[in-house]
């Protein structure tokens, strides 16, 4: 019955959705931020630890939301591992283009872990689900105050 | 009994296909579809009988005024209002509640007095009162609900006990839980403690005959677009003596008696509350919608929807992993649910691919969601055109969605 949604709900998404690998709070962290989508109620909280030199050493998150937002957060953790804040922002820009248009003109190797979300662009109402954890991550990178959640786009 | 095939034939949109599938529209509580008489009345007005109202001294203006004012009569009859001047047209229920919070909340209530709302209000009956609280120093009290999703009457009465409550502003039917609140009991208790009562009837009036005199309400509001009418028009009904004592909400044309730079005086109700050129075409559409509903009759509508709701509750409850949210005894055609294996948004996306439209999210009732310990639910809601087959399609698809996420 649902063959036509297998592009969005592919095996990676379903497997990760059932058992996210990185959904946990970091006991110690350097930065944290929340994101929420007031239109739908999805919430995510992200914690970051930096390595010496400023690259992201570890990321953890807690999310209450749909399959797409949770899996996006889980894959994001892997994609930003070892990236500098500037690289992470560039990565998000490329990812956002991917989930909005399905195209990826500036695709780099770093975007590979996020490819399972490439069909999101066919589901206009779900784009904000995929970008929500990233907005929280960017807010954490920018040192947002935790009590002021990043809002969905 | 209603002639379902004939009713469905009145709603052109029900013939549409969505993603190649027959449209199964189970989102009427968000906004209902429109029958042909409503569409035609609005088109007819624009094609044959339109001008600004209440001010023109020409034929077109007079006829259009008559058509628009006929909507006021229709709304007065619909609610069994004593006096047609008690019907105030607003943009929607949200505007009606903002009018109340502004004009009654700040204009009549005194700082230190309290307003009681319930724990199952739509945001539109929360935020205006918060704004009035912050601007005017009134207290906002929340009447709790039981785990079944019904108003906790003893707790409600306790909130009234100190006599500080000036107004109870409460839903007549929850847009999330489907619960009807016991209107007569609420007005009895409130009046016994010196409080007035405003009902948000946005959902209730779609499913059940409302008699504002029988329930002894002081104010009642609803919106046209959920009652098979157009967007952009709603109604606030209030007792004449209460409306007379309230200051205007918005200023402008149509709401004045006389204007000078030093001082202006206000028109009589309802015009005091109807500043500016109103939603004329929409008012004419609302009248057609009210006529349409009245012609089918609330007895038939209520019987049809009660059968649908029973069927939906039976079918959904039988699906493993589905939890129906809200178990009120007295309820209307709205059923919220969660599924153990999938989030409401994922459910909505998969249902949508089968042409089935439901709402998913917090339904503009975040505090209620928090009370229920949920972030979101999926919600199926029914209208006069909903068929048992459509509910079966929902239930069958939900079973397959659960398998999909296995």
Interface residues (C-beta under 8 A of the other chain):
Chain A: X1 X2 X4 X5 X8 X9 X14 X17 X18 X39 X40 X41 X42 X43 X64 X65 X66 X67 X68 X123 X125 X126 X129
Chain B: X19 X342 X343 X344 X345 X346 X349 X350 X353 X354 X360 X361 X362 X366 X369 X375 X376 X397 X400 X401 X404 X405
